[in-house]
Amino acid sequence: MNGFFLFIYKCTTGLLKYLFTRFNLLILAMVILPLNFYGQSLLDSLETNLKTAKGKEKIIALLNLSEFYQSRDFQKAFKYADKAKYLAQQENDSSGLASAYEYIGYALTDLGELVQAIQNYQKSIEISLQINDSATLATAYNDLGYIFEIQSLNDQAINYYLKGLAIFEKLQDSISLAAMYNNIGMLYSDENRQTTAREYFFKSLKIKEKFSDERSLATTLNNIGVSYLEEAQSDSLKLNEAEKYFQKSLQLRLKAQDLPGIAQSYLNLSAVYAKKGNYNQAKQYADKAYDIHKINNNKLGIIQALDHLALFNREEGQYAIAIEQLQKAIKLAREINNKKIEMEGYLGLGKNYQAIGDYKNAALFLKKYIDLNDSIQAQNISTKINQIGLKYEFDKQLQQNEIEHLQQQHVNEIELNKQKFYNYIIGISLILVLIITIIIFKAYRDKQKANEIILQQKKIVEEQRQALQMALSDITDSVKYAQRIQQAILPSLKKLKELFNDIEIIFKPKDIVSGDFYWCSKQNNEKIFALADCTGHGVPGAFMSLLGYNALNKIVNEQKITAPNKILTELDNYITSTLKKTDNNKVIRDGMDISVITFTENNKLLMSGANNGIWIYRKAPSSGNYQLLELPADKQPIGYTKSNQMNKSFTLHEIDLLPNDLIILYTDGFADQFGGIKNKKLKVKTLKNEILKNADLPLNQLKSNLESFFDNWKGNQEQIDDVSLVFIKV
């Protein structure tokens, strides 16, 4: 059973993050109406206070209303916090402004706008540091930790949690310490270390039991239940423990009028009964959660409840009902533009249609799932590569600063010891021979001590150097992770062989990640392939390759452009316009060389190139030997030129293909490699001749021979550029 979530209690309000939801209307009327009565009473009081408040009191009233709506209506929570911000700016109230930014960040987090939330938290931190507002500062640190945690950036999350924890300890803030224990437990639970997670949850519970904050206490009880549920599998004892804590949490939430929390508890109880095999009871609880979100018009909650009900119905063989529920969930997911939930809905539909033998619809929805998943993964890869690159540059600069600091410290120590020595020489010239002898002896001893200090400093520098080497190793690991991401977006050999029956690729990045990339697509009966060489290599080249890869997907897969010359024109416009978006009118002098080929359904090959052409090796009818045909490229790159003109035109070559034609796409890395006996460039002519020698071999043997040739030529020399060669045989 998927979808059991832990919920973090946030220090500013004690309000939980939630995902689950549903309810039976008859029972709902009995339970929710009295809760709404008390909630309405509190709301009336807060709104009355707002009407009469002025100045700083009005800022506080607006923030109280924002807090009231934080578990009820995220948009209203944001609206009142934003009004408090503008009023605090007008009143020049720094404390109120810091709190308003923190409340805005909280509401934006609930709305899923994490980048804007971080920006507002940072503003809150900046102001809190200026006015020494420790409580708001600690709260903002904790909230930032939560954002990094939900992005699975646990190192950054722990960093901010510890910053907040240190402040709360100084303030002796027991309630906030309880929340921090809860958050740390969440991190351990995310890593599936449930026993350790429960240790922290129980520490949090022990503190919270001393106070009357029922929502916060219910959150920790719920987290303990989820921890047991994650471990349970079919263990009845742990399932019973999970149910016990979910029931305790539910009773407190009913008492506290916490509607989202009530819905969460009902859905968690439904999960317990589903694991016990009691799907009838599981659906009853899920229905209750559904009805809560239906009344509150919480579309995300409705979707998740429908998803669980569909899963229960599929397990019981109620496929038609499950299909109807998933269709409703997908419709709502589109309304709130949640691509991930929409994608999972397609997967569920595919499984249900497969179960009833409707393989046509099963294939249709599974294809929709795959297409949407590819789109989401492309966005995720872009984000992760950017994160890794920024972290790499930041860590590298930090380590460089530390090295320079240690070196300067060592130089200062040497200069200090030299000055001491000179002072001793001056003193020696002013005293008697006997005293001179004593002073010389003393100077000798001092010099020994100075040398010992220098040796000790050298030892410290060496220890720091080793520590920095370990840190650099961590950075290298991060870049290797970027390599796995880059490899993931490149077409697999299996996919390539599905498009082109006989194809092989030599792909040798100079660094861990590459500035070369290859790409392919099929549109109707036309197959398109591209090989590109981006400016630079390593991390900068990888960034440019990602930009080019995504642009080709948009041009071909979305705009349905298949003619190579038109593809290059669109690609050039996209890269040029993107790289113009710089501050201070600075020009980015980057781009790429690329060749694009299209195989038509009538066995013709279309080709266009920007600085990179292609070679075709064809058997002569008379001799049976291979001869080289070259399709040249236009002498202009994709991206930067001095004129930065748009809508460049590219030449379109067309040629009829014959059986056994060998098509070669290349970048300049192979031919530019230094090596051999005289340590010179290999050159294009040598590469052409080497391919010609091996053109009649199977492609896997051709690839192997050329790789061996390259390695032998390079010898012990450093590889100077990314190397890419593509072989396609007709």
Helices and strands as residue ranges (DSSP letters): H 25-52, H 55-68, G 69-71, H 74-91, H 94-110, H 114-131, H 134-150, H 154-171, H 174-190, H 194-208, H 214-232, H 236-256, H 259-275, H 279-296, H 299-315, H 319-335, H 339-355, H 359-428, H 433-489, H 493-499, E 503-508, E 516-523, E 526-534, H 538-552, I 553-558, H 564-579, G 583-585, E 591-599, E 604-610, E 614-619, E 626-631, E 638-639, E 653-656, E 662-666, E 674-675, E 680-681, H 684-694, H 699-714, E 723-729
